[in-house]
């Protein structure tokens, strides 16, 4: 994940949500530590995919969803 989005004041409020087939605990931890607000895995759970952006619109920038 690019560290530029969270580091840039103009893009800092934009939540980064990762969608990946690499669901190893280490990868998830690295992406969340790098600033991702959520990490979703394949196969895609469509309900979860649609719910995560809604959750971040309600919860604010510091809450994370795994």
N, CA, C and O atoms as a CHARMM CRD file, in Angstrom:
* protein
*
  264
    1    1 UNK  N      0.84300  -1.18100   0.00000 PROA 1      0.00000
    2    1 UNK  CA     0.00000   0.00000   0.00000 PROA 1      0.00000
    3    1 UNK  C      0.88100   1.23300   0.00000 PROA 1      0.00000
    4    1 UNK  O      1.91400   1.27600   0.66800 PROA 1      0.00000
    5    2 UNK  N      0.48000   2.18600  -0.72000 PROA 2      0.00000
    6    2 UNK  CA     1.22100   3.44500  -0.75900 PROA 2      0.00000
    7    2 UNK  C      1.06700   4.18100   0.55800 PROA 2      0.00000
    8    2 UNK  O     -0.03700   4.29800   1.08900 PROA 2      0.00000
    9    3 UNK  N      2.14300   4.66100   1.06500 PROA 3      0.00000
   10    3 UNK  CA     2.10300   5.46700   2.29800 PROA 3      0.00000
   11    3 UNK  C      1.82000   6.92900   1.97900 PROA 3      0.00000
   12    3 UNK  O      1.66700   7.75200   2.88200 PROA 3      0.00000
   13    4 UNK  N      1.75100   7.24400   0.69300 PROA 4      0.00000
   14    4 UNK  CA     1.55300   8.64000   0.31000 PROA 4      0.00000
   15    4 UNK  C      0.15100   9.14300   0.62400 PROA 4      0.00000
   16    4 UNK  O      0.00600  10.29900   1.02400 PROA 4      0.00000
   17    5 UNK  N     -0.86600   8.34400   0.46500 PROA 5      0.00000
   18    5 UNK  CA    -2.22800   8.81800   0.74400 PROA 5      0.00000
   19    5 UNK  C     -2.38300   9.25300   2.19600 PROA 5      0.00000
   20    5 UNK  O     -2.84600  10.36600   2.44800 PROA 5      0.00000
   21    6 UNK  N     -2.00900   8.40400   3.16800 PROA 6      0.00000
   22    6 UNK  CA    -2.15400   8.84600   4.56400 PROA 6      0.00000
   23    6 UNK  C     -1.20800   9.99000   4.94100 PROA 6      0.00000
   24    6 UNK  O     -1.49200  10.73700   5.87700 PROA 6      0.00000
   25    7 UNK  N     -0.10100  10.13400   4.23500 PROA 7      0.00000
   26    7 UNK  CA     0.88500  11.16400   4.57600 PROA 7      0.00000
   27    7 UNK  C      0.53300  12.53000   3.99200 PROA 7      0.00000
   28    7 UNK  O      0.96600  13.55500   4.51900 PROA 7      0.00000
   29    8 UNK  N     -0.22000  12.55700   2.94600 PROA 8      0.00000
   30    8 UNK  CA    -0.56400  13.81500   2.25800 PROA 8      0.00000
   31    8 UNK  C     -1.80200  14.44100   2.90000 PROA 8      0.00000
   32    8 UNK  O     -2.84300  13.78600   2.95400 PROA 8      0.00000
   33    9 UNK  N     -1.73300  15.66800   3.38400 PROA 9      0.00000
   34    9 UNK  CA    -2.87600  16.28900   4.05300 PROA 9      0.00000
   35    9 UNK  C     -4.16700  16.29300   3.22400 PROA 9      0.00000
   36    9 UNK  O     -5.25500  16.12800   3.77700 PROA 9      0.00000
   37   10 UNK  N     -4.05600  16.47900   1.90900 PROA 10     0.00000
   38   10 UNK  CA    -5.27300  16.51500   1.08000 PROA 10     0.00000
   39   10 UNK  C     -5.94700  15.15400   0.96500 PROA 10     0.00000
   40   10 UNK  O     -7.17000  15.08000   0.84600 PROA 10     0.00000
   41   11 UNK  N     -5.17000  14.07900   0.99800 PROA 11     0.00000
   42   11 UNK  CA    -5.74900  12.74300   0.82100 PROA 11     0.00000
   43   11 UNK  C     -5.85200  11.95200   2.12200 PROA 11     0.00000
   44   11 UNK  O     -6.39900  10.85000   2.13600 PROA 11     0.00000
   45   12 UNK  N     -5.33800  12.50100   3.19900 PROA 12     0.00000
   46   12 UNK  CA    -5.34600  11.80400   4.48500 PROA 12     0.00000
   47   12 UNK  C     -6.75000  11.35200   4.91800 PROA 12     0.00000
   48   12 UNK  O     -6.87400  10.25800   5.46800 PROA 12     0.00000
   49   13 UNK  N     -7.80000  12.13400   4.70000 PROA 13     0.00000
   50   13 UNK  CA    -9.12500  11.69300   5.14500 PROA 13     0.00000
   51   13 UNK  C     -9.73400  10.57000   4.30100 PROA 13     0.00000
   52   13 UNK  O    -10.73700   9.97700   4.69700 PROA 13     0.00000
   53   14 UNK  N     -9.13900  10.27100   3.14400 PROA 14     0.00000
   54   14 UNK  CA    -9.69600   9.22800   2.28200 PROA 14     0.00000
   55   14 UNK  C     -9.34800   7.86400   2.85700 PROA 14     0.00000
   56   14 UNK  O     -8.16800   7.54900   3.01000 PROA 14     0.00000
   57   15 UNK  N    -10.34000   7.04900   3.17900 PROA 15     0.00000
   58   15 UNK  CA   -10.03700   5.72500   3.74200 PROA 15     0.00000
   59   15 UNK  C     -9.48600   4.79000   2.67100 PROA 15     0.00000
   60   15 UNK  O    -10.03900   4.68600   1.57600 PROA 15     0.00000
   61   16 UNK  N     -8.39100   4.11100   3.00100 PROA 16     0.00000
   62   16 UNK  CA    -7.81400   3.10500   2.11400 PROA 16     0.00000
   63   16 UNK  C     -8.34400   1.75800   2.57200 PROA 16     0.00000
   64   16 UNK  O     -8.15500   1.35300   3.71900 PROA 16     0.00000
   65   17 UNK  N     -9.00900   1.07400   1.65700 PROA 17     0.00000
   66   17 UNK  CA    -9.56900  -0.24800   1.94100 PROA 17     0.00000
   67   17 UNK  C     -8.90100  -1.23700   0.99500 PROA 17     0.00000
   68   17 UNK  O     -8.98600  -1.09600  -0.22500 PROA 17     0.00000
   69   18 UNK  N     -8.24000  -2.23400   1.56200 PROA 18     0.00000
   70   18 UNK  CA    -7.49500  -3.22000   0.78600 PROA 18     0.00000
   71   18 UNK  C     -8.39700  -4.41000   0.48800 PROA 18     0.00000
   72   18 UNK  O     -9.12800  -4.88100   1.35900 PROA 18     0.00000
   73   19 UNK  N     -8.33900  -4.89300  -0.75600 PROA 19     0.00000
   74   19 UNK  CA    -9.00800  -6.12500  -1.15700 PROA 19     0.00000
   75   19 UNK  C     -7.92900  -7.01300  -1.74300 PROA 19     0.00000
   76   19 UNK  O     -7.32100  -6.66400  -2.75400 PROA 19     0.00000
   77   20 UNK  N     -7.68100  -8.16600  -1.11400 PROA 20     0.00000
   78   20 UNK  CA    -6.56700  -9.00400  -1.53300 PROA 20     0.00000
   79   20 UNK  C     -6.86000 -10.48000  -1.29300 PROA 20     0.00000
   80   20 UNK  O     -7.66300 -10.84200  -0.43400 PROA 20     0.00000
   81   21 UNK  N     -6.19000 -11.31700  -2.07100 PROA 21     0.00000
   82   21 UNK  CA    -6.26000 -12.75800  -1.84400 PROA 21     0.00000
   83   21 UNK  C     -5.22900 -13.17800  -0.79100 PROA 21     0.00000
   84   21 UNK  O     -5.30200 -14.28800  -0.26400 PROA 21     0.00000
   85   22 UNK  N     -4.27600 -12.30500  -0.48500 PROA 22     0.00000
   86   22 UNK  CA    -3.25000 -12.59800   0.51100 PROA 22     0.00000
   87   22 UNK  C     -3.79100 -12.26100   1.89600 PROA 22     0.00000
   88   22 UNK  O     -3.68700 -11.12500   2.35900 PROA 22     0.00000
   89   23 UNK  N     -4.36100 -13.25500   2.54000 PROA 23     0.00000
   90   23 UNK  CA    -5.00400 -13.03100   3.83900 PROA 23     0.00000
   91   23 UNK  C     -4.15500 -13.53100   4.99700 PROA 23     0.00000
   92   23 UNK  O     -4.68400 -13.86500   6.05700 PROA 23     0.00000
   93   24 UNK  N     -2.84800 -13.58500   4.80300 PROA 24     0.00000
   94   24 UNK  CA    -1.99600 -14.01900   5.89600 PROA 24     0.00000
   95   24 UNK  C     -2.02300 -12.96800   7.00500 PROA 24     0.00000
   96   24 UNK  O     -2.10200 -11.77100   6.72500 PROA 24     0.00000
   97   25 UNK  N     -1.95800 -13.40700   8.24800 PROA 25     0.00000
   98   25 UNK  CA    -2.00200 -12.43900   9.35000 PROA 25     0.00000
   99   25 UNK  C     -0.93700 -11.35200   9.23900 PROA 25     0.00000
  100   25 UNK  O     -1.20500 -10.19000   9.54400 PROA 25     0.00000
  101   26 UNK  N      0.26700 -11.72100   8.80500 PROA 26     0.00000
  102   26 UNK  CA     1.33400 -10.73800   8.66600 PROA 26     0.00000
  103   26 UNK  C      1.00800  -9.67300   7.64200 PROA 26     0.00000
  104   26 UNK  O      1.27000  -8.49100   7.86400 PROA 26     0.00000
  105   27 UNK  N      0.43700 -10.08400   6.52200 PROA 27     0.00000
  106   27 UNK  CA     0.08100  -9.12100   5.47300 PROA 27     0.00000
  107   27 UNK  C     -1.01100  -8.17300   5.95700 PROA 27     0.00000
  108   27 UNK  O     -0.93700  -6.96500   5.73400 PROA 27     0.00000
  109   28 UNK  N     -2.00800  -8.71800   6.61200 PROA 28     0.00000
  110   28 UNK  CA    -3.09700  -7.88400   7.14000 PROA 28     0.00000
  111   28 UNK  C     -2.53500  -6.87000   8.13900 PROA 28     0.00000
  112   28 UNK  O     -2.86300  -5.68500   8.07700 PROA 28     0.00000
  113   29 UNK  N     -1.69500  -7.33500   9.04900 PROA 29     0.00000
  114   29 UNK  CA    -1.10100  -6.44200  10.04700 PROA 29     0.00000
  115   29 UNK  C     -0.26800  -5.34500   9.38600 PROA 29     0.00000
  116   29 UNK  O     -0.33400  -4.18400   9.79100 PROA 29     0.00000
  117   30 UNK  N      0.52100  -5.71100   8.36400 PROA 30     0.00000
  118   30 UNK  CA     1.35600  -4.71200   7.67800 PROA 30     0.00000
  119   30 UNK  C      0.50500  -3.63800   7.00800 PROA 30     0.00000
  120   30 UNK  O      0.81200  -2.44900   7.09300 PROA 30     0.00000
  121   31 UNK  N     -0.55300  -4.05900   6.35000 PROA 31     0.00000
  122   31 UNK  CA    -1.39100  -3.09100   5.64100 PROA 31     0.00000
  123   31 UNK  C     -2.12900  -2.17200   6.60900 PROA 31     0.00000
  124   31 UNK  O     -2.24100  -0.97200   6.36000 PROA 31     0.00000
  125   32 UNK  N     -2.62500  -2.71900   7.69600 PROA 32     0.00000
  126   32 UNK  CA    -3.30700  -1.89000   8.69400 PROA 32     0.00000
  127   32 UNK  C     -2.31100  -0.93800   9.36300 PROA 32     0.00000
  128   32 UNK  O     -2.63500   0.22000   9.62800 PROA 32     0.00000
  129   33 UNK  N     -1.09900  -1.43100   9.63300 PROA 33     0.00000
  130   33 UNK  CA    -0.07000  -0.57900  10.24200 PROA 33     0.00000
  131   33 UNK  C      0.36400   0.52500   9.28300 PROA 33     0.00000
  132   33 UNK  O      0.76800   1.60300   9.72100 PROA 33     0.00000
  133   34 UNK  N      0.28400   0.26600   7.98200 PROA 34     0.00000
  134   34 UNK  CA     0.67800   1.26000   6.98600 PROA 34     0.00000
  135   34 UNK  C     -0.40300   2.29900   6.74600 PROA 34     0.00000
  136   34 UNK  O     -0.19200   3.26000   6.00600 PROA 34     0.00000
  137   35 UNK  N     -1.55900   2.11000   7.36500 PROA 35     0.00000
  138   35 UNK  CA    -2.59300   3.12600   7.24400 PROA 35     0.00000
  139   35 UNK  C     -3.89700   2.68000   6.61100 PROA 35     0.00000
  140   35 UNK  O     -4.84200   3.46500   6.53200 PROA 35     0.00000
  141   36 UNK  N     -3.96900   1.42700   6.15600 PROA 36     0.00000
  142   36 UNK  CA    -5.23700   0.94700   5.60400 PROA 36     0.00000
  143   36 UNK  C     -6.28800   0.95300   6.70800 PROA 36     0.00000
  144   36 UNK  O     -5.99100   0.64000   7.86100 PROA 36     0.00000
  145   37 UNK  N     -7.50400   1.30600   6.35100 PROA 37     0.00000
  146   37 UNK  CA    -8.57700   1.35300   7.34100 PROA 37     0.00000
  147   37 UNK  C     -9.33600   0.03900   7.41700 PROA 37     0.00000
  148   37 UNK  O    -10.02500  -0.22700   8.40200 PROA 37     0.00000
  149   38 UNK  N     -9.21300  -0.78700   6.37500 PROA 38     0.00000
  150   38 UNK  CA    -9.87100  -2.09400   6.37700 PROA 38     0.00000
  151   38 UNK  C     -9.12300  -3.00500   5.42500 PROA 38     0.00000
  152   38 UNK  O     -8.45800  -2.54600   4.49600 PROA 38     0.00000
  153   39 UNK  N     -9.24100  -4.30200   5.66700 PROA 39     0.00000
  154   39 UNK  CA    -8.60400  -5.30700   4.82700 PROA 39     0.00000
  155   39 UNK  C     -9.64200  -6.38300   4.55400 PROA 39     0.00000
  156   39 UNK  O    -10.05500  -7.10800   5.45900 PROA 39     0.00000
  157   40 UNK  N    -10.05300  -6.47700   3.31100 PROA 40     0.00000
  158   40 UNK  CA   -11.03200  -7.48400   2.90300 PROA 40     0.00000
  159   40 UNK  C    -10.32000  -8.54200   2.07900 PROA 40     0.00000
  160   40 UNK  O     -9.35500  -8.24700   1.37400 PROA 40     0.00000
  161   41 UNK  N    -10.79900  -9.77100   2.17000 PROA 41     0.00000
  162   41 UNK  CA   -10.13800 -10.85800   1.47100 PROA 41     0.00000
  163   41 UNK  C    -11.04100 -11.48800   0.42300 PROA 41     0.00000
  164   41 UNK  O    -12.26700 -11.39900   0.48400 PROA 41     0.00000
  165   42 UNK  N    -10.39300 -12.12300  -0.53400 PROA 42     0.00000
  166   42 UNK  CA   -11.09200 -12.89600  -1.54800 PROA 42     0.00000
  167   42 UNK  C    -11.28300 -14.29600  -0.99500 PROA 42     0.00000
  168   42 UNK  O    -10.44100 -14.72800  -0.20800 PROA 42     0.00000
  169   43 UNK  N    -12.30400 -15.02200  -1.33800 PROA 43     0.00000
  170   43 UNK  CA   -13.37700 -14.60000  -2.22500 PROA 43     0.00000
  171   43 UNK  C    -14.18200 -13.46100  -1.59700 PROA 43     0.00000
  172   43 UNK  O    -14.31600 -13.37000  -0.37700 PROA 43     0.00000
  173   44 UNK  N    -14.69800 -12.62100  -2.44000 PROA 44     0.00000
  174   44 UNK  CA   -15.38800 -11.41200  -2.00500 PROA 44     0.00000
  175   44 UNK  C    -16.72800 -11.74600  -1.35600 PROA 44     0.00000
  176   44 UNK  O    -17.55600 -12.46100  -1.92100 PROA 44     0.00000
  177   45 UNK  N    -16.91100 -11.21400  -0.16600 PROA 45     0.00000
  178   45 UNK  CA   -18.21300 -11.24700   0.50500 PROA 45     0.00000
  179   45 UNK  C    -18.88300  -9.92500   0.11900 PROA 45     0.00000
  180   45 UNK  O    -18.56100  -8.87400   0.67300 PROA 45     0.00000
  181   46 UNK  N    -19.80400  -9.98700  -0.82200 PROA 46     0.00000
  182   46 UNK  CA   -20.39200  -8.77200  -1.38600 PROA 46     0.00000
  183   46 UNK  C    -21.05500  -7.91700  -0.31300 PROA 46     0.00000
  184   46 UNK  O    -20.93700  -6.69200  -0.35000 PROA 46     0.00000
  185   47 UNK  N    -21.73600  -8.52000   0.62200 PROA 47     0.00000
  186   47 UNK  CA   -22.36000  -7.72700   1.69100 PROA 47     0.00000
  187   47 UNK  C    -21.31100  -6.95900   2.48500 PROA 47     0.00000
  188   47 UNK  O    -21.50300  -5.78800   2.80900 PROA 47     0.00000
  189   48 UNK  N    -20.20300  -7.62200   2.79600 PROA 48     0.00000
  190   48 UNK  CA   -19.12700  -6.96500   3.55300 PROA 48     0.00000
  191   48 UNK  C    -18.47400  -5.87200   2.70500 PROA 48     0.00000
  192   48 UNK  O    -18.16900  -4.79000   3.20600 PROA 48     0.00000
  193   49 UNK  N    -18.26100  -6.16000   1.42100 PROA 49     0.00000
  194   49 UNK  CA   -17.67400  -5.18300   0.51300 PROA 49     0.00000
  195   49 UNK  C    -18.50800  -3.90700   0.44700 PROA 49     0.00000
  196   49 UNK  O    -17.96000  -2.80600   0.38600 PROA 49     0.00000
  197   50 UNK  N    -19.81000  -4.05200   0.45900 PROA 50     0.00000
  198   50 UNK  CA   -20.69200  -2.89200   0.42300 PROA 50     0.00000
  199   50 UNK  C    -20.81700  -2.22000   1.78600 PROA 50     0.00000
  200   50 UNK  O    -21.04100  -1.01100   1.86100 PROA 50     0.00000
  201   51 UNK  N    -20.67500  -2.98700   2.86100 PROA 51     0.00000
  202   51 UNK  CA   -20.84300  -2.44400   4.21500 PROA 51     0.00000
  203   51 UNK  C    -19.62900  -1.64300   4.69900 PROA 51     0.00000
  204   51 UNK  O    -19.79000  -0.64900   5.40600 PROA 51     0.00000
  205   52 UNK  N    -18.42800  -2.06400   4.32800 PROA 52     0.00000
  206   52 UNK  CA   -17.21900  -1.42000   4.86400 PROA 52     0.00000
  207   52 UNK  C    -17.15500   0.07200   4.54200 PROA 52     0.00000
  208   52 UNK  O    -16.90900   0.86100   5.45500 PROA 52     0.00000
  209   53 UNK  N    -17.36000   0.50100   3.30000 PROA 53     0.00000
  210   53 UNK  CA   -17.34000   1.95800   3.06600 PROA 53     0.00000
  211   53 UNK  C    -18.41400   2.70000   3.87200 PROA 53     0.00000
  212   53 UNK  O    -18.17600   3.80500   4.36200 PROA 53     0.00000
  213   54 UNK  N    -19.57900   2.09500   4.00400 PROA 54     0.00000
  214   54 UNK  CA   -20.62900   2.72200   4.81800 PROA 54     0.00000
  215   54 UNK  C    -20.18900   2.86100   6.26300 PROA 54     0.00000
  216   54 UNK  O    -20.43800   3.88900   6.89300 PROA 54     0.00000
  217   55 UNK  N    -19.53500   1.83400   6.79500 PROA 55     0.00000
  218   55 UNK  CA   -19.05600   1.89200   8.17800 PROA 55     0.00000
  219   55 UNK  C    -18.05600   3.03200   8.35900 PROA 55     0.00000
  220   55 UNK  O    -18.08300   3.73300   9.37100 PROA 55     0.00000
  221   56 UNK  N    -17.18700   3.21300   7.38600 PROA 56     0.00000
  222   56 UNK  CA   -16.17200   4.26300   7.50700 PROA 56     0.00000
  223   56 UNK  C    -16.75000   5.65300   7.31000 PROA 56     0.00000
  224   56 UNK  O    -16.18200   6.63800   7.78200 PROA 56     0.00000
  225   57 UNK  N    -17.84600   5.73500   6.63500 PROA 57     0.00000
  226   57 UNK  CA   -18.51200   7.03600   6.49600 PROA 57     0.00000
  227   57 UNK  C    -19.12800   7.44300   7.82900 PROA 57     0.00000
  228   57 UNK  O    -19.25900   8.63200   8.11700 PROA 57     0.00000
  229   58 UNK  N    -19.50300   6.47000   8.63500 PROA 58     0.00000
  230   58 UNK  CA   -20.14000   6.74600   9.92600 PROA 58     0.00000
  231   58 UNK  C    -19.14700   6.84800  11.07700 PROA 58     0.00000
  232   58 UNK  O    -19.36400   7.63200  12.00100 PROA 58     0.00000
  233   59 UNK  N    -18.04400   6.06100  11.04500 PROA 59     0.00000
  234   59 UNK  CA   -17.19500   5.93400  12.21800 PROA 59     0.00000
  235   59 UNK  C    -16.07500   6.94600  12.31700 PROA 59     0.00000
  236   59 UNK  O    -15.63500   7.24900  13.42600 PROA 59     0.00000
  237   60 UNK  N    -15.60100   7.47500  11.22500 PROA 60     0.00000
  238   60 UNK  CA   -14.51800   8.44300  11.29500 PROA 60     0.00000
  239   60 UNK  C    -13.17500   7.83200  10.95300 PROA 60     0.00000
  240   60 UNK  O    -13.06200   6.62100  10.76500 PROA 60     0.00000
  241   61 UNK  N    -12.15100   8.68000  10.87300 PROA 61     0.00000
  242   61 UNK  CA   -10.86700   8.26600  10.31700 PROA 61     0.00000
  243   61 UNK  C    -10.01200   7.32600  11.14700 PROA 61     0.00000
  244   61 UNK  O     -9.12000   6.68900  10.58700 PROA 61     0.00000
  245   62 UNK  N    -10.22700   7.20600  12.41400 PROA 62     0.00000
  246   62 UNK  CA    -9.29500   6.38900  13.20800 PROA 62     0.00000
  247   62 UNK  C     -9.78500   4.98300  13.48000 PROA 62     0.00000
  248   62 UNK  O     -9.00600   4.14600  13.93500 PROA 62     0.00000
  249   63 UNK  N    -11.03500   4.69700  13.22000 PROA 63     0.00000
  250   63 UNK  CA   -11.56100   3.35900  13.43900 PROA 63     0.00000
  251   63 UNK  C    -11.14100   2.46200  12.28900 PROA 63     0.00000
  252   63 UNK  O    -11.12000   2.89000  11.13500 PROA 63     0.00000
  253   64 UNK  N    -10.80500   1.21500  12.60400 PROA 64     0.00000
  254   64 UNK  CA   -10.39900   0.26400  11.57100 PROA 64     0.00000
  255   64 UNK  C    -11.30400  -0.94400  11.62800 PROA 64     0.00000
  256   64 UNK  O    -11.76600  -1.36000  12.69000 PROA 64     0.00000
  257   65 UNK  N    -11.54200  -1.49100  10.45400 PROA 65     0.00000
  258   65 UNK  CA   -12.35900  -2.68800  10.32700 PROA 65     0.00000
  259   65 UNK  C    -11.51500  -3.76500   9.69500 PROA 65     0.00000
  260   65 UNK  O    -10.89200  -3.53400   8.65800 PROA 65     0.00000
  261   66 UNK  N    -11.47900  -4.96200  10.30900 PROA 66     0.00000
  262   66 UNK  CA   -10.68600  -6.05100   9.74200 PROA 66     0.00000
  263   66 UNK  C    -11.48800  -6.96000   8.88800 PROA 66     0.00000
  264   66 UNK  O    -10.95300  -7.92500   8.34200 PROA 66     0.00000
